[in-house]
Amino acid sequence: MSLPVLLFLVLVPVLFGIVILVMRPTKAEKSVQERLTMIEKSSLGVTTTEEEMGDILKKESLSDVPWMDQILQILPFSQRLQVLLTQADSQWTVGKLMVGSVLLALVVFWIATFKAPTLPLAAAAGLVSGVIPYLYLIGKRAARLHRFEELLPDAIDLMSRGLKAGHALNSAIEMVAQEVPDPVGTEFRRVFEEQNFGLPLREALINLSLRVPLQDVNFLVTAMLVQRETGGNLAEILDKTTNVIRERFRLKGQLRIYTAQGRLTGWILTCLPIGMFFLLDFLNPDYEGIMLKDPLGQHLLYLGLILMVVGWYAIRKVIDIKV
């Protein structure tokens, strides 16, 4: 039995399993159905047990499948993936992320076996494809954090004006949650809701700094916590914090302008060889046949890929200037 046929026989049940998992009721739908059942029982006069009422504590599920959730709770890297999903504000679960990446890697590996001259090249294509969902989440997290950093000074100004007008700190946080656009409004709404549910302000602010790993957020959280312990004019402290954050943001913008040429060079040197490879292979498949089939050409291809990664990393380190 050939390898493509074997991979097809493996992928068919996997695809059917994915379809079954997608079509099954979601966790939110199950929760709504359970609440409706409890309301119906209470209207009929049927008493509900403590197990049916459930636990009021928030439980973080890593997968909608119970047995997969139990396995993922044990694995150490699952918590880091959950943090990545939270920071990217993604609705995916860790289970969906891992299953989707594995399925994508298998499909691309199966397709690559028809075109790649060697099995290692097909496996490399599958591995690279499996990393795409993680790269997408990393990019989404970076864009969200950049937007947060851009809106944060306006949010701090709003808090400062609210405190000067006589509002309490909780009311100022609620004002930010209602008036400032996402993602700042969403994160401050979480802080306000955690306080309403009884969590101390210190822990709510620390959770904010964990969800948004920005140095500016650490400045804000540290200033607010120090003021609560030592006293002082919080509005004045927030004004000074805003000035520092705006100055850092302006300096980072200038650095992005100065390093734009280096970033563009890195993208061109990385994407141009790959794009030319596929373009030449599409226009004239026999032109690259020697490099793909000859052992020396295959070794040169591996060496080229390694040097591309090393060059991209070197350019990245040169233009990555800490502020």
Secondary structure as UniProt FT lines:
FT   HELIX           3..23
FT   HELIX           27..43
FT   TURN            44..45
FT   HELIX           50..53
FT   HELIX           66..74
FT   HELIX           77..87
FT   TURN            88..89
FT   HELIX           94..115
FT   HELIX           119..164
FT   TURN            165..166
FT   HELIX           169..179
FT   TURN            182..183
FT   HELIX           184..196
FT   TURN            197..198
FT   HELIX           201..211
FT   HELIX           215..230
FT   HELIX           234..258
FT   HELIX           260..283
FT   HELIX           285..288
FT   HELIX           289..293
FT   HELIX           295..319
//
